[in-house]
Every structure is written in structure tokens, then in C-alpha cells.
Amino acid sequence: MAALGPLSRITRLGCNLCRNHRLVFNRNYQKRGTASCIDPSYGLTDEQKEFQKVAFDFAANEMAPHMAEWDQKEIFPVETMRKAAHLGFGGIYVQPEVGGSGLSRLDTSIIFEALSTGCVSTTAYISIHNMCAWMIDTFGNDEQRERFCPDLCSMEKFASYCLTEPGSGSDAASLLTSAQQKGDHYILNGSKAFISGGGDTDVYVVMCRTGGKGPKGISCLVVEKGTPGLSFGKKEKKVGWNSQPTRAVIFEDCAVPVTNRLGHEGQGFNIAMKGLNGGRINIALCVLCDQLPVLWEQHMPLCCWQRITCWCESSLEKHSPITNFCSSNWQKWPPSWLRLAFWCVRLLQHYRRTDLMPFRSAPWPSFS
């Protein structure tokens, strides 16, 4: 009960800020099963509003009605994703000369945020597919880009990102999958774990060890489905996100042409991390939209959410350091609300004001 006083004051302050910023509660998104406290087009350009609307409409009409069935029956919605590709969502930030849409990272995050209101699991896979296509487009030579990117951007072929191994998750630089060069081929041996799309996709962007220990011994190879020596584990049983299959990817004397290597030998870890730099933002936006209904079920006051978003926007507009959040009252917020506020600040710095990157440091509490 002691927290009610500070929270009520925050609520009143949030109401005032929200009126000043003209934020609205959009009932249309609530009807679709997702609560939206502010106008989702707030702060966007006219062009961004247009493709955001296209993504929202596609999510509402093509994804949301089938989301439950896809999850219950573990369906990988290939045809629906190809429809998304017809709208340009198969290679959103891939260059137009190889079939991509050529949009910015900010534009991409707006699209994924909107698509995730229809099915977060499918949108998360689409974001991984986009990341793989971008890696080939960015680090591949002209022949590789022309060979792989058009089919990936149209989603005639689907891609998977292969970094995690049974013995190396967070410590990705310690991966053990080996690739020994013999003539004009690499011979791969090892396995990758928890690969999204594994077994159902056509192109695998694989991080493997071509040199010594550590990150400088890692290279990046593109392995195509059907290559001798490539196989897959059983489909993992999951409590959710079942519209994207998850399997182990196994290499047993798998011969991959040297011409399928992206970049130089030893550049693979750098390529992998640059892919994840944008991929993490995309996944974060998918998950943020996925969690909004949960926040409403837990009765998080509307004005508290509005208070967070308003403060983030006003703080960024003033270029002020993130140091005085709600004065001293934030210490009395429940940990789940503090965590949400923290990530709102982090996301808005990238999502609304990319010129403020890298992130500023702040004395945030420890979230255990």
C-alpha cells in the first residue's frame, strides 16, 4: 500500500504529459487483441505512415486470423510469408538492385513492429530471414548477391542463421563447428542448436571455425539445403512460437564450395555480430508488441505507460541524459515496470532518434 502514493502522483503527472503530447488510446488495435496506448504513427513521416499502414493491414487480414491455428498445428506459413514478400517485406533493408526494398533500419523496425501485431512468432522468423539476406547482400561479392538475394527477397527460398551450438550460446566465439579446406571445398563437421526454420528453410548462413581459437578463427559460409552431409535433428517441442520450426542443423563431412564463403577467412565473427546488431532491435520490437496484452492483463495503469513513453520522447527531444527518471519515485516502481521503462528508453533511442546512438549510460537499478 505504501507504493500507492507515489504511483498516484506519477499517474496524475502522466495524464498531464499525455494531454500535452496529444497521445491517444487507439481502440482499433485493442479489437485486434493488442493494446496501444499511443498513436503508433506518432513521430513518423508520411512515407513511414504509409508502409506502416500496409504492414498493420497485412497483419490484421493475413496473419492474425490464422495465428492460433499456426501455433496449435505447428504450421510454417510459407504462402503467407510469400505474400508479405510481394509487399517488399522479404528483403526490407536489402539493396534494390538484388530485389530488396532498400529501406532504412528505422523503416524496418516500424514494419516489424506492425507485423508482430498479427503474429509475433512469424514476424520474428521474417526478421531472421531479412537479417540473413542483408548479411549476404552486405558481405557477399557480386556473384553471391545475384545468386542468393533475389530468391530470398521474394521468399521463393527461406534462410536460417546458424551460430548457436550445444556448447556455445552466449560465448559464440568458442564455437566448435569446423571447416577444413580441401581443394575448392570446405569440409564442415559439427552441429548448430535451436536454429529457427531449421529443416524447412533453403539457405543456411553458418559460422564455422576455419582457423585457430577465438573470434579471428571464425568464417561465414552459405550452405544450401540438399548439400551432401547436411542433415537436421528432430523438431523441437516448444510452449509457443510454433509457427517457426526449430531444429538442430548437423554437418557430417559436408562439402561446401569455397565460393560460398562470405568475406575473408576469419571475418565470420564480425559478420555474425553485425547481423545481430540490427537483428536484436527487430526481435526486441516484436517481443515488445507481444507483451503489451500481458501488461494490460496485469492491470498496468494506462497513464503509467503513457508516462513512460512521454518521458522518453521528451527526454530525447531535449538531448538530456537519462539520469532523473521520475525524480526519486522510480525506486518504488515494481521491478517489471522498471524493466519495461528501461527498454522503452533503449528502444526509443534507436527507434525514434538514431542520431543519439550509441546509448548513453545511466544509473539504472539492478534487475534480478
C-alpha positions in Angstrom: 0.0 0.0 0.0 3.0 2.3 0.6 3.6 2.5 -3.2 0.1 3.8 -3.9 1.0 7.4 -3.0 4.0 7.7 -5.4 2.1 5.8 -8.2 -0.9 8.1 -7.9 1.3 11.1 -8.3 3.0 9.5 -11.3 -0.4 8.8 -12.8 -1.5 12.4 -12.4 1.7 13.6 -13.9 1.3 11.1 -16.7 -2.2 12.5 -17.5 -0.8 16.0 -17.8 2.1 14.9 -20.0 -0.2 12.9 -22.2 -2.6 15.8 -22.8 0.4 18.0 -23.7 1.7 15.4 -26.2 -1.8 14.7 -27.6 -1.4 10.9 -27.2 -4.5 8.8 -27.8 -5.7 5.4 -27.0 -6.3 3.6 -30.3 -9.3 1.3 -29.9 -8.8 -0.4 -33.3 -5.6 -2.1 -32.0 -7.4 -3.3 -28.9 -10.0 -5.0 -31.0 -7.2 -6.9 -32.7 -6.0 -8.2 -29.3 -3.2 -5.7 -28.9 -3.4 -2.7 -26.7 -1.9 0.5 -28.0 -1.5 3.4 -25.6 -0.3 5.9 -28.1 -1.0 6.5 -31.8 1.5 4.1 -33.4 2.2 6.6 -36.2 3.3 9.3 -33.7 6.5 11.0 -34.9 6.7 9.2 -38.3 7.0 10.8 -41.8 4.1 10.5 -44.3 6.0 7.8 -46.2 6.6 5.8 -43.0 3.0 6.1 -42.1 2.0 4.6 -45.5 4.1 1.4 -45.2 3.3 1.1 -41.5 -0.4 1.0 -42.5 0.3 -1.6 -45.2 2.1 -3.7 -42.5 -0.8 -3.2 -40.0 -3.4 -4.2 -42.6 -1.4 -7.3 -43.7 -1.0 -8.3 -40.0 -4.7 -7.9 -39.3 -6.0 -9.6 -42.5 -3.4 -12.3 -43.3 -1.7 -13.2 -40.0 -4.0 -12.6 -37.0 -6.9 -14.7 -38.2 -4.5 -17.7 -38.6 -2.1 -17.2 -35.7 -3.7 -19.6 -33.3 -4.0 -22.4 -35.9 -0.4 -21.9 -37.0 0.7 -22.3 -33.3 -1.5 -25.2 -32.4 -0.8 -27.2 -35.6 2.8 -26.1 -35.8 2.4 -24.7 -39.4 5.2 -22.8 -41.1 3.1 -20.3 -43.1 5.2 -20.3 -46.3 2.5 -18.9 -48.6 1.6 -16.1 -46.2 5.2 -15.1 -45.9 5.5 -15.1 -49.7 2.5 -12.7 -49.8 4.4 -10.5 -47.4 7.4 -10.7 -49.7 5.2 -9.3 -52.6 4.8 -6.2 -50.4 8.6 -5.9 -50.1 8.9 -7.5 -46.7 11.3 -10.3 -47.8 14.3 -8.1 -48.1 13.4 -4.8 -46.4 16.9 -3.4 -45.9 18.5 -5.3 -48.8 19.6 -3.2 -51.8 17.1 -2.8 -54.6 19.5 -4.0 -57.4 19.2 -7.5 -56.0 15.5 -7.5 -55.3 15.3 -5.7 -51.9 13.3 -2.7 -50.8 16.3 -0.6 -49.8 14.7 0.8 -46.7 16.5 2.1 -43.5 16.8 0.3 -40.2 14.3 2.7 -38.7 11.8 1.9 -41.5 12.4 -1.8 -40.9 11.7 -1.6 -37.2 8.4 0.2 -37.9 7.4 -2.6 -40.3 8.3 -5.4 -37.9 6.5 -3.6 -35.0 3.4 -3.5 -37.1 3.6 -7.1 -38.4 4.1 -8.5 -34.9 0.6 -7.4 -34.0 -0.6 -10.2 -36.3 1.7 -13.0 -35.3 4.9 -12.3 -33.3 6.3 -15.8 -34.0 6.1 -15.5 -37.8 7.3 -11.9 -37.7 10.3 -12.9 -35.7 11.2 -15.5 -38.3 10.7 -13.0 -41.1 13.2 -10.7 -39.2 15.8 -13.5 -39.1 15.3 -14.2 -42.8 15.8 -10.5 -43.5 19.0 -10.5 -41.4 20.4 -13.4 -43.4 19.6 -11.7 -46.7 21.2 -8.5 -45.5 24.4 -10.3 -44.5 24.7 -11.9 -48.0 23.9 -8.5 -49.6 26.4 -6.6 -47.4 29.3 -9.1 -47.2 28.9 -11.2 -50.3 30.5 -10.5 -53.7 28.5 -9.6 -56.8 28.1 -13.2 -57.8 26.9 -14.3 -54.4 24.5 -11.4 -54.1 23.0 -12.1 -57.5 22.8 -15.9 -56.8 21.1 -15.8 -53.4 19.4 -12.4 -52.8 16.7 -12.3 -55.4 15.2 -15.6 -54.3 15.5 -14.6 -50.6 13.8 -11.3 -51.2 10.9 -12.9 -53.0 10.9 -15.6 -50.4 11.0 -18.3 -53.0 13.7 -19.5 -50.7 14.0 -19.1 -47.0 17.1 -18.5 -44.9 18.3 -19.5 -41.4 21.0 -18.1 -39.2 23.4 -20.7 -37.7 25.6 -19.5 -34.8 24.4 -21.2 -31.6 25.9 -24.6 -30.7 25.1 -27.1 -28.0 28.2 -26.0 -26.1 28.4 -22.3 -27.1 25.5 -20.0 -26.7 26.3 -16.6 -25.3 30.0 -17.3 -25.8 29.7 -17.6 -29.5 33.4 -17.1 -30.1 34.1 -20.5 -28.7 32.1 -22.4 -31.3 33.5 -25.7 -32.5 31.9 -26.5 -35.9 35.0 -26.9 -38.1 35.6 -26.2 -41.8 38.8 -27.6 -43.3 39.6 -26.5 -46.8 40.3 -29.3 -49.2 40.9 -28.1 -52.7 38.0 -25.8 -53.8 35.7 -27.0 -50.9 35.4 -26.7 -47.2 34.5 -29.9 -45.3 32.2 -29.0 -42.4 31.8 -31.1 -39.3 29.8 -30.1 -36.2 26.3 -29.1 -35.3 24.2 -26.0 -34.6 21.4 -25.9 -32.0 17.9 -24.2 -31.8 18.0 -22.9 -35.4 14.8 -21.1 -36.4 13.5 -22.5 -39.6 15.9 -25.4 -39.4 14.9 -28.2 -41.8 12.2 -26.2 -43.6 14.5 -23.4 -45.0 16.7 -23.5 -48.0 19.8 -21.4 -47.2 21.9 -21.6 -44.0 24.3 -18.8 -43.1 26.8 -20.8 -41.0 29.5 -19.6 -38.7 32.3 -22.1 -38.5 36.0 -22.4 -37.5 38.5 -22.2 -40.3 41.4 -21.1 -38.1 42.6 -21.1 -34.5 40.7 -20.4 -31.3 38.8 -17.2 -30.7 36.8 -14.9 -32.9 39.5 -14.4 -35.5 39.4 -18.1 -36.4 35.7 -18.0 -37.5 34.5 -17.7 -41.1 31.0 -17.5 -42.6 29.7 -20.0 -45.2 26.4 -20.2 -47.0 25.2 -23.8 -47.1 22.3 -24.8 -49.4 19.7 -27.4 -48.4 20.4 -30.6 -50.2 24.2 -30.4 -49.8 25.5 -33.9 -49.1 26.4 -34.2 -45.4 23.8 -31.7 -44.2 21.0 -33.1 -42.0 18.7 -32.0 -39.3 17.6 -33.0 -35.8 14.1 -33.7 -34.6 11.7 -30.8 -34.5 11.9 -29.2 -31.0 8.7 -29.1 -28.8 8.1 -25.6 -27.6 5.4 -23.9 -25.5 5.0 -21.2 -28.1 6.4 -19.6 -31.3 5.4 -22.8 -33.1 4.8 -21.1 -36.5 8.6 -21.2 -36.9 10.1 -24.7 -36.7 13.3 -25.1 -34.5 15.8 -27.9 -35.1 19.4 -28.8 -34.8 21.5 -28.4 -38.0 24.1 -31.1 -38.4 27.2 -31.2 -40.6 28.9 -34.6 -41.3 31.7 -34.2 -43.9 29.5 -31.6 -45.6 31.3 -30.3 -48.7 30.7 -26.6 -49.3 32.3 -24.7 -52.2 34.9 -22.1 -51.2 32.9 -19.7 -53.4 30.1 -19.8 -50.8 32.3 -18.1 -48.2 31.1 -14.5 -47.3 34.0 -12.1 -46.9 37.5 -13.3 -46.0 38.6 -16.1 -43.8 38.5 -15.0 -40.2 35.8 -12.4 -40.8 32.9 -14.6 -39.8 32.5 -13.5 -36.2 32.5 -9.8 -37.2 29.8 -10.6 -39.9 27.7 -12.5 -37.3 27.8 -9.7 -34.8 27.0 -7.0 -37.3 24.0 -9.1 -38.4 22.8 -9.4 -34.7 23.3 -5.7 -34.1 20.2 -5.0 -36.2 18.5 -8.3 -35.5 18.3 -7.7 -31.8 16.4 -4.5 -32.4 14.0 -6.3 -34.7 13.3 -9.1 -32.2 13.0 -6.6 -29.3 10.3 -4.7 -31.2 8.4 -8.0 -31.9 8.6 -9.0 -28.3 7.6 -5.6 -27.0 4.4 -5.7 -29.1 3.8 -9.3 -28.0 4.0 -8.3 -24.3 1.6 -5.3 -24.4 -1.6 -7.5 -23.9 0.2 -9.1 -20.8 0.7 -5.7 -19.3 -2.9 -4.9 -19.7 -3.9 -8.2 -18.1 -1.7 -7.3 -15.2 -3.7 -4.0 -14.9 -0.8 -1.7 -15.5 -2.4 1.7 -15.5 -2.7 3.3 -18.9 -1.3 6.6 -17.6 1.8 4.9 -16.2 2.6 3.5 -19.7 1.8 6.9 -21.2 4.1 8.5 -18.6 7.0 6.2 -19.7 6.5 6.9 -23.4 6.0 10.7 -22.9 9.1 11.0 -20.7 11.2 9.0 -23.1 10.1 11.2 -26.0 10.6 14.5 -24.1 14.0 13.4 -22.7 15.3 12.5 -26.2 14.0 15.8 -27.6 15.9 17.8 -25.0 19.1 15.6 -25.6 19.2 15.2 -21.8 21.0 12.4 -20.1 18.8 9.6 -18.7 19.5 10.3 -15.0 16.4 11.8 -13.3 13.7 9.3 -14.2 10.6 10.3 -12.3 12.8 12.0 -9.7 13.1 9.7 -6.8 9.8 7.9 -7.4 11.1 5.2 -9.8 12.7 3.3 -6.8 9.2 2.4 -5.7 8.0 1.0 -9.0 7.6 -2.8 -9.3 10.6 -4.4 -11.0 8.6 -5.4 -14.1 7.6 -1.8 -14.7 11.2 -0.6 -14.2 12.4 -3.2 -16.7 9.8 -2.0 -19.2 10.8 1.6 -18.7 14.5 0.7 -19.2 13.8 -1.0 -22.5 11.5 1.8 -23.7 14.3 4.2 -23.2 16.8 1.9 -25.0 14.4 1.2 -27.9 13.3 4.8 -28.4 16.9 6.0 -28.6 17.3 3.7 -31.6 13.8 3.7 -32.9 12.9 7.4 -32.7 16.3 9.1 -32.6 19.1 7.1 -34.2 21.4 10.2 -34.1 21.7 9.7 -30.4 23.5 6.3 -30.8 25.5 4.9 -29.1 23.3 4.7 -26.0 24.0 7.0 -23.1 24.9 5.4 -19.7 22.5 5.8 -16.8 22.4 4.8 -13.1 19.7 2.2 -13.6 18.9 -0.3 -10.8 19.9 -4.0 -11.0 17.1 -6.1 -12.4 17.4 -9.6 -10.9 
